[in-house]
Amino acid sequence: MVSWKEINKKYNILVVDDEPLIRESLYEILRIEGYHVQMAPGAPEALKLMSHNKFDVVVTDYKLSKMSGMELLEAVKKDSPETEVVMITGYGSIETAVEAMKKGARDYITKPINDNEFKIIIQKTVENKDILEENKTLKEMLAREHRSAFGAMIGASEKMQSVYRIIDSVASTNATILIAGESGTGKGLIAKAIHENDKARKDKPFIEVSCGALSETLLESELFGHVKGAFTGAIKDKEGRFEYADGGTVFLDEIDAFSLNLQVKLLRVLQDGVFERVGDNVTRKTHARIIVATNQVLTDLVEAGKFREDLFYRVNVIAIQAPPLRDRKDDIGQIAAHFLEKYSRINNKKVDKLSDEVIEIFRSYYWPGNVRELENAIEGAVIMAKTETVHKDDIPNISKFIYEGIADFSEKTLKKAVEEPEREHIISVLNDCNWNRNRAAEVLGVNRTTLYNKMKKYNIFGNAKRSE
């Protein structure tokens, strides 16, 4: 059984009093109780000690030479707000005690000091400090849990925290959202998280349409619906996704696949919320929220005449950049753990850990296929694993990860060191120029073609934000 003296050893207390007899008496009481104790004859000496040491409690007399105990209290709370202060006041100085409590003192004791009362006050102070710290730790833990798994998204890196913050801000609005990013970065998961965090829509349908997988005719019918006889094979009336998802969310992935004809019809839905079924002249209304996604640079498509400029500005009300896995490698362990659990369950195996060597290999790899590529790697590793830990030889096609990772590591230390600041500078100038690329090219001292090529190279989409 742990004694109370052993428990008290973890607390550091500073006694400040310019009367040596009182200072040493309090020091001895606290030392006998098991606390770590230091003494200071005045406020300047106390602050000097605090600059090199962390104290849980400062016990100070109100009346000190050079600098008062109240001034010391204010300095302590400014520089070390988590440190508790107990004020010693003269007999009957209630006004002083009240003032000290208002300025942040935890408690006070009046002279002449009663030893038992002093010990009780100190004990209450350290216990209260423990409770406050436990509450703070619990809140931080809950916040981390919330922010390391937002909906089906996983990751606690700053890149993902930025995405979570935007989702929080826009979820309950009606704004159209553009999610830009490479394939495999989880753009669909971001869209689903926006829907699920929208209290007014979360219980209504969430409809995802992979636009690039459908022909123009099928995509038009899928979105707007059709009436019987509208085209060959239209044997009955069909409700479109905008009708079905009324009050919910329609997520249009690969928005860049829309033909110019369909772009006009989509623009009308976005602006006025109205449309007609294919082959019909009845105007219908939808209150579905629309979220779109692309892995293309829409501004390039606008310049090439393949994407309407007015539609671009309409879908680009709020832009979210889905970060590639190579930019948030701190999340790899957590994402891998999720897939280990998933595929262990599917394959009726128990594989719950990556070896340190595998983690290092994965962190050095470039991940062109992003999270989807990591998921495939983990699935194969679980199937091949012979123990509960995934080792290097369990990873299918491990040479790809090793040799491409080495190449990437070399590039990262040399070429990337130059490229990453260049990307940030380009984004900064584009933001300053309100994404007028002609003006940005002039500011950067390059021609438009060079700027476009740089934007494409560095995956600068829409109105990307400066990295945080």
C-alpha positions as CSV (number, residue, x, y, z in Angstrom):
1,M,0.0,0.0,0.0
2,V,1.4,3.4,-1.0
3,S,1.8,5.8,1.9
4,W,0.5,9.4,1.8
5,K,4.1,10.6,2.1
6,E,5.0,8.7,-1.1
7,I,2.0,10.3,-2.8
8,N,3.1,13.8,-1.7
9,K,6.6,13.3,-3.2
10,K,5.2,14.1,-6.6
11,Y,4.3,17.7,-5.6
12,N,6.8,20.6,-5.6
13,I,6.0,23.5,-3.3
14,L,7.7,26.9,-3.0
15,V,7.5,28.9,0.2
16,V,8.0,32.6,0.0
17,D,8.3,34.7,3.1
18,D,10.8,37.4,4.2
19,E,10.6,36.3,7.8
20,P,13.2,33.5,8.2
21,L,11.4,31.9,11.2
22,I,8.0,31.6,9.4
23,R,9.6,30.5,6.1
24,E,11.7,27.7,7.7
25,S,8.8,26.6,9.9
26,L,6.5,26.2,6.9
27,Y,9.3,24.5,5.0
28,E,9.7,21.9,7.8
29,I,6.0,21.2,8.1
30,L,5.7,20.5,4.4
31,R,9.0,18.5,4.2
32,I,7.7,16.2,7.0
33,E,4.5,15.7,5.1
34,G,6.6,14.4,2.2
35,Y,6.5,17.3,-0.2
36,H,9.4,18.5,-2.2
37,V,9.9,22.0,-0.9
38,Q,12.1,25.0,-1.8
39,M,12.3,28.5,-0.1
40,A,12.7,32.1,-1.3
41,P,13.0,35.2,0.9
42,G,11.2,37.4,-1.6
43,A,9.3,37.7,-4.8
44,P,12.3,38.3,-7.1
45,E,14.1,35.2,-5.8
46,A,10.8,33.2,-6.1
47,L,10.4,34.2,-9.8
48,K,14.0,33.3,-10.5
49,L,13.5,29.8,-9.0
50,M,10.3,29.5,-11.0
51,S,12.1,30.2,-14.3
52,H,14.1,27.1,-13.8
53,N,11.7,24.9,-11.9
54,K,8.1,23.8,-12.1
55,F,6.1,24.3,-8.9
56,D,2.6,22.9,-8.2
57,V,1.9,25.3,-5.3
58,V,3.4,28.6,-4.3
59,V,2.8,29.7,-0.6
60,T,3.5,33.4,-0.2
61,D,3.1,36.0,2.4
62,Y,1.1,39.0,1.4
63,K,3.6,41.5,2.8
64,L,7.0,41.2,1.1
65,S,9.7,43.7,0.6
66,K,10.6,45.0,-2.9
67,M,7.5,43.3,-4.5
68,S,4.2,42.4,-2.7
69,G,2.7,38.9,-2.5
70,M,-0.2,40.2,-4.6
71,E,2.2,41.2,-7.3
72,L,3.9,37.8,-7.1
73,L,0.5,36.2,-7.4
74,E,-0.2,38.1,-10.6
75,A,3.2,37.2,-12.0
76,V,2.8,33.5,-11.2
77,K,-0.7,33.4,-12.8
78,K,0.6,35.2,-15.9
79,D,3.7,33.0,-16.4
80,S,2.4,29.7,-15.0
81,P,-1.4,29.7,-14.7
82,E,-1.5,26.0,-13.7
83,T,0.5,26.7,-10.5
84,E,-1.8,27.1,-7.5
85,V,-1.1,30.0,-5.0
86,V,-1.9,30.0,-1.3
87,M,-1.8,33.5,0.3
88,I,-0.7,34.2,3.9
89,T,-2.4,37.3,5.3
90,G,-2.4,39.1,8.6
91,Y,-5.0,38.3,11.2
92,G,-8.5,39.5,10.2
93,S,-7.4,40.8,6.7
94,I,-10.4,39.4,5.0
95,E,-10.4,42.1,2.3
96,T,-6.9,41.1,1.3
97,A,-7.9,37.4,1.2
98,V,-10.9,38.2,-1.0
99,E,-8.8,40.3,-3.4
100,A,-6.2,37.5,-3.6
101,M,-8.9,34.9,-4.4
102,K,-10.3,37.2,-7.2
103,K,-6.9,37.4,-8.7
104,G,-6.5,33.6,-8.9
105,A,-5.3,32.4,-5.4
106,R,-6.6,29.0,-4.6
107,D,-6.9,29.6,-0.8
108,Y,-5.5,31.7,2.0
109,I,-4.4,31.3,5.6
110,T,-4.2,33.9,8.3
111,K,-1.5,34.6,10.9
112,P,-0.7,33.2,13.4
113,I,-0.6,30.0,11.3
114,N,-2.1,26.9,12.8
115,D,0.0,23.9,11.7
116,N,-2.9,21.5,11.2
117,E,-5.0,24.1,9.3
118,F,-2.0,24.8,7.1
119,K,-1.5,21.1,6.3
120,I,-5.2,20.7,5.4
121,I,-5.2,23.7,3.1
122,I,-2.2,22.4,1.2
123,Q,-3.7,19.0,1.0
124,K,-6.9,20.4,-0.4
125,T,-5.0,22.5,-2.9
126,V,-3.0,19.7,-4.4
127,E,-6.1,17.4,-4.5
128,N,-8.0,20.2,-6.4
129,K,-5.0,20.6,-8.8
130,D,-5.1,16.9,-9.5
131,I,-8.8,17.0,-10.3
132,L,-8.3,20.0,-12.6
133,E,-5.5,18.3,-14.4
134,E,-7.5,15.0,-14.7
135,N,-10.4,17.0,-16.2
136,K,-8.1,18.7,-18.6
137,T,-6.5,15.4,-19.7
138,L,-9.9,13.8,-20.1
139,K,-11.1,16.7,-22.3
140,E,-8.0,16.6,-24.4
141,M,-8.4,12.8,-24.8
142,L,-12.0,13.1,-25.8
143,A,-11.0,15.9,-28.3
144,R,-8.3,13.7,-29.7
145,E,-10.7,10.8,-30.1
146,H,-13.2,13.0,-31.8
147,R,-10.6,14.5,-34.1
148,S,-8.7,11.3,-34.9
149,A,-11.8,9.7,-36.4
150,F,-14.3,12.2,-37.9
151,G,-17.1,10.1,-39.3
152,A,-15.3,7.4,-41.4
153,M,-12.2,9.6,-41.9
154,I,-9.1,8.7,-39.8
155,G,-6.2,10.9,-38.9
156,A,-5.1,13.4,-36.2
157,S,-2.5,15.2,-38.3
158,E,-2.7,19.0,-38.7
159,K,-3.7,18.5,-42.4
160,M,-6.7,16.5,-41.3
161,Q,-7.5,18.8,-38.4
162,S,-7.8,21.6,-40.9
163,V,-10.3,19.5,-43.0
164,Y,-12.3,18.7,-39.8
165,R,-12.5,22.4,-38.9
166,I,-13.9,23.3,-42.3
167,I,-16.5,20.5,-42.1
168,D,-17.6,21.8,-38.7
169,S,-17.9,25.3,-40.2
170,V,-19.9,24.4,-43.3
171,A,-21.9,21.3,-42.4
172,S,-25.0,23.2,-41.2
173,T,-25.0,25.7,-44.1
174,N,-26.5,25.3,-47.6
175,A,-23.3,26.2,-49.4
176,T,-22.2,24.1,-52.3
177,I,-18.9,22.4,-51.5
178,L,-16.0,21.6,-53.9
179,I,-13.7,18.8,-52.7
180,A,-10.5,18.7,-54.7
181,G,-7.7,16.1,-54.4
182,E,-6.0,13.1,-55.9
183,S,-7.7,9.8,-56.4
184,G,-7.8,7.7,-53.2
185,T,-7.6,10.6,-50.8
186,G,-11.1,10.0,-49.4
187,K,-13.1,12.8,-51.1
188,G,-16.3,10.7,-50.7
189,L,-15.7,10.3,-46.9
190,I,-15.4,14.1,-46.6
191,A,-18.7,14.5,-48.4
192,K,-20.4,11.9,-46.2
193,A,-19.0,13.6,-43.1
194,I,-20.5,16.9,-44.2
195,H,-23.8,15.2,-44.6
196,E,-23.7,13.4,-41.3
197,N,-22.8,16.6,-39.4
198,D,-25.7,18.5,-40.9
199,K,-28.4,18.1,-38.3
200,A,-31.1,19.1,-40.8
201,R,-30.0,16.6,-43.5
202,K,-28.3,13.7,-41.8
203,D,-31.5,11.6,-41.6
204,K,-32.3,12.3,-45.3
205,P,-30.8,10.4,-48.2
206,F,-27.1,10.8,-49.1
207,I,-26.7,9.9,-52.8
208,E,-23.3,9.4,-54.4
209,V,-23.0,9.5,-58.2
210,S,-19.7,8.5,-59.9
211,C,-20.1,10.8,-62.9
212,G,-17.1,9.5,-64.8
213,A,-18.5,6.0,-64.9
214,L,-21.7,7.0,-66.8
215,S,-22.3,8.1,-70.4
216,E,-23.9,11.5,-70.9
217,T,-27.3,10.0,-71.5
218,L,-27.2,7.7,-68.5
219,L,-25.8,10.5,-66.3
220,E,-28.6,12.9,-67.3
221,S,-31.2,10.3,-66.6
222,E,-29.6,9.3,-63.4
223,L,-29.6,12.8,-62.0
224,F,-32.7,14.4,-63.4
225,G,-34.9,11.3,-64.1
226,H,-36.9,10.7,-67.3
227,V,-40.4,10.0,-68.5
228,K,-41.6,7.0,-70.4
229,G,-40.5,7.0,-74.1
230,A,-37.9,9.8,-73.6
231,F,-35.3,7.5,-75.2
232,T,-34.8,3.9,-76.3
233,G,-35.2,1.8,-73.2
234,A,-37.2,4.3,-71.2
235,I,-40.1,2.0,-70.6
236,K,-41.5,3.9,-67.6
237,D,-41.1,7.1,-65.7
238,K,-38.1,7.3,-63.5
239,E,-37.3,9.5,-60.5
240,G,-33.9,11.2,-60.7
241,R,-31.3,11.5,-57.8
242,F,-32.2,15.2,-57.3
243,E,-35.8,14.2,-56.6
244,Y,-35.0,11.2,-54.5
245,A,-32.4,13.1,-52.3
246,D,-34.8,16.1,-51.8
247,G,-33.8,17.6,-48.4
248,G,-30.7,15.4,-48.3
249,T,-27.3,15.5,-50.1
250,V,-26.2,14.6,-53.7
251,F,-22.5,14.0,-54.0
252,L,-21.2,14.3,-57.6
253,D,-17.8,12.7,-57.9
254,E,-15.7,13.5,-60.9
255,I,-17.7,16.6,-61.7
256,D,-15.1,17.3,-64.5
257,A,-16.8,14.4,-66.5
258,F,-19.9,16.6,-67.1
259,S,-20.5,17.5,-70.7
260,L,-21.0,21.2,-71.5
261,N,-24.7,20.5,-72.1
262,L,-25.1,18.9,-68.7
263,Q,-23.1,21.6,-67.0
264,V,-25.8,24.1,-68.1
265,K,-28.5,22.0,-66.5
266,L,-26.5,21.5,-63.3
267,L,-25.8,25.2,-63.1
268,R,-29.6,25.8,-63.1
269,V,-30.1,23.3,-60.3
270,L,-27.4,25.0,-58.2
271,Q,-28.7,28.5,-58.8
272,D,-32.5,27.9,-58.7
273,G,-33.0,24.4,-57.4
274,V,-35.1,23.5,-60.5
275,F,-34.9,21.0,-63.3
276,E,-37.0,18.9,-65.7
277,R,-36.9,15.1,-66.2
278,V,-35.5,14.0,-69.6
279,G,-38.4,14.2,-72.1
280,D,-40.6,16.1,-69.8
281,N,-41.7,19.8,-69.7
282,V,-42.8,19.8,-66.1
283,T,-40.4,21.9,-63.9
284,R,-39.6,20.2,-60.6
285,K,-37.9,21.6,-57.5
286,T,-35.3,20.0,-55.3
287,H,-33.9,21.1,-51.9
288,A,-31.0,18.7,-52.1
289,R,-27.6,20.0,-51.1
290,I,-24.9,19.4,-53.7
291,I,-21.3,18.5,-53.0
292,V,-19.0,18.0,-55.9
293,A,-15.5,16.5,-56.2
294,T,-12.7,16.3,-58.7
295,N,-9.1,15.1,-59.1
296,Q,-8.6,17.5,-61.9
297,V,-7.5,21.2,-61.9
298,L,-10.8,22.8,-62.8
299,T,-9.2,26.1,-63.6
300,D,-7.2,24.4,-66.4
301,L,-10.4,22.9,-67.8
302,V,-12.0,26.4,-67.7
303,E,-9.1,27.8,-69.7
304,A,-9.4,24.9,-72.2
305,G,-13.1,25.6,-72.6
306,K,-14.1,22.2,-71.2
307,F,-15.7,23.5,-68.0
308,R,-18.0,26.5,-67.7
309,E,-16.5,29.4,-65.8
310,D,-19.8,30.4,-64.3
311,L,-20.3,26.8,-63.1
312,F,-16.8,26.8,-61.6
313,Y,-17.5,29.8,-59.5
314,R,-20.9,28.4,-58.5
315,V,-19.4,25.1,-57.2
316,N,-16.3,26.7,-55.7
317,V,-18.2,28.6,-53.0
318,I,-16.3,26.5,-50.4
319,A,-13.3,24.5,-51.4
320,I,-11.8,21.6,-49.3
321,Q,-8.5,20.2,-50.3
322,A,-8.3,16.4,-49.5
323,P,-4.6,16.0,-48.4
324,P,-2.6,13.2,-50.1
325,L,-1.3,10.5,-47.7
326,R,2.4,11.6,-48.4
327,D,1.5,14.9,-46.7
328,R,0.1,13.3,-43.6
329,K,2.4,10.4,-42.9
330,D,1.9,10.8,-39.2
331,D,-1.6,9.3,-39.8
332,I,-0.3,6.1,-41.4
333,G,-0.1,4.1,-38.2
334,Q,-3.6,4.9,-37.2
335,I,-5.0,4.3,-40.7
336,A,-3.1,1.0,-40.9
337,A,-4.5,-0.1,-37.5
338,H,-8.0,0.5,-38.8
339,F,-7.4,-1.7,-41.9
340,L,-5.6,-4.4,-39.9
341,E,-8.7,-4.7,-37.7
342,K,-11.1,-4.7,-40.7
343,Y,-9.3,-7.3,-42.8
344,S,-8.4,-9.5,-39.8
345,R,-12.2,-9.7,-39.1
346,I,-13.0,-10.4,-42.7
347,N,-10.3,-13.1,-43.0
348,N,-11.0,-14.6,-39.6
349,K,-7.4,-13.9,-38.4
350,K,-5.8,-11.9,-35.6
351,V,-3.2,-9.5,-37.1
352,D,-3.1,-6.3,-35.1
353,K,0.4,-4.8,-35.5
354,L,2.9,-3.6,-38.0
355,S,6.6,-4.2,-37.2
356,D,8.8,-1.2,-36.7
357,E,10.6,-2.0,-40.0
358,V,7.3,-2.0,-41.9
359,I,6.2,1.3,-40.4
360,E,9.5,2.8,-41.4
361,I,9.2,1.5,-45.0
362,F,5.6,2.8,-45.2
363,R,6.6,6.2,-43.9
364,S,9.4,6.5,-46.5
365,Y,7.1,5.6,-49.4
366,Y,5.4,8.2,-51.7
367,W,1.9,6.6,-51.8
368,P,0.8,7.7,-55.3
369,G,-2.4,5.7,-54.7
370,N,-3.0,7.4,-51.3
371,V,-5.2,5.7,-48.6
372,R,-6.7,3.3,-51.2
373,E,-3.2,2.0,-51.9
374,L,-2.4,1.6,-48.2
375,E,-5.7,-0.3,-47.7
376,N,-4.8,-2.7,-50.5
377,A,-1.3,-3.2,-49.0
378,I,-2.7,-4.0,-45.6
379,E,-5.3,-6.4,-47.0
380,G,-2.6,-8.4,-48.7
381,A,-0.4,-8.3,-45.7
382,V,-3.1,-9.6,-43.4
383,I,-3.8,-12.5,-45.8
384,M,0.0,-13.3,-45.9
385,A,0.9,-12.7,-42.3
386,K,2.0,-15.8,-40.3
387,T,1.9,-14.1,-36.9
388,E,-0.1,-11.3,-35.2
389,T,2.5,-8.8,-36.4
390,V,3.0,-7.9,-40.1
391,H,6.6,-8.2,-41.1
392,K,8.4,-7.0,-44.2
393,D,8.1,-10.4,-46.0
394,D,4.3,-10.4,-45.5
395,I,3.8,-7.3,-47.7
396,P,3.0,-8.3,-51.3
397,N,5.4,-6.6,-53.8
398,I,7.4,-5.3,-50.9
399,S,10.3,-4.2,-53.3
400,K,8.1,-1.5,-54.7
401,F,7.6,0.1,-51.3
402,I,11.3,-0.3,-50.4
403,Y,13.0,0.9,-53.6
404,E,10.4,3.6,-54.5
405,G,10.5,4.7,-50.9
406,I,14.3,5.1,-51.0
407,A,14.0,7.1,-54.2
408,D,11.4,9.3,-52.7
409,F,13.4,9.8,-49.6
410,S,16.4,10.9,-51.6
411,E,14.2,13.3,-53.6
412,K,12.6,14.6,-50.4
413,T,15.9,15.6,-48.9
414,L,17.1,17.4,-52.0
415,K,14.5,18.3,-54.6
416,K,11.5,18.5,-52.3
417,A,13.4,20.9,-50.0
418,V,13.2,23.4,-52.9
419,E,9.8,22.5,-54.3
420,E,7.7,22.7,-51.1
421,P,8.5,26.4,-50.4
422,E,7.9,27.1,-54.1
423,R,4.4,25.6,-53.9
424,E,3.6,27.7,-50.8
425,H,4.8,30.8,-52.5
426,I,2.7,30.2,-55.6
427,I,-0.5,29.6,-53.5
428,S,0.3,32.8,-51.5
429,V,0.5,34.9,-54.6
430,L,-2.6,33.3,-56.1
431,N,-4.5,34.1,-52.9
432,D,-3.2,37.7,-52.9
433,C,-4.4,38.0,-56.6
434,N,-7.8,36.5,-55.9
435,W,-6.8,33.6,-58.1
436,N,-6.4,35.8,-61.2
437,R,-3.8,33.7,-62.8
438,N,-2.8,36.3,-65.4
439,R,-2.0,38.8,-62.6
440,A,-0.3,36.0,-60.5
441,A,1.9,35.1,-63.4
442,E,3.0,38.8,-63.7
443,V,3.7,39.0,-60.0
444,L,5.7,35.7,-60.1
445,G,7.6,36.9,-63.2
446,V,6.6,33.9,-65.4
447,N,4.3,33.3,-68.3
448,R,0.8,31.8,-67.9
449,T,1.9,28.4,-69.3
450,T,4.7,28.1,-66.7
451,L,2.3,29.0,-63.9
452,Y,-0.3,26.4,-65.2
453,N,2.4,23.7,-65.3
454,K,3.5,24.5,-61.8
455,M,0.0,24.4,-60.5
456,K,-0.6,21.0,-62.1
457,K,2.7,19.7,-60.8
458,Y,2.1,20.8,-57.3
459,N,-1.6,19.7,-57.3
460,I,-2.8,23.3,-56.7
461,F,-6.6,23.1,-57.1
462,G,-9.4,25.7,-57.1
463,N,-8.7,28.2,-54.4
464,A,-6.3,26.1,-52.3
465,K,-5.4,27.5,-48.9
466,R,-2.0,28.1,-47.6
467,S,-0.7,25.1,-45.6
468,E,-1.2,25.5,-41.9
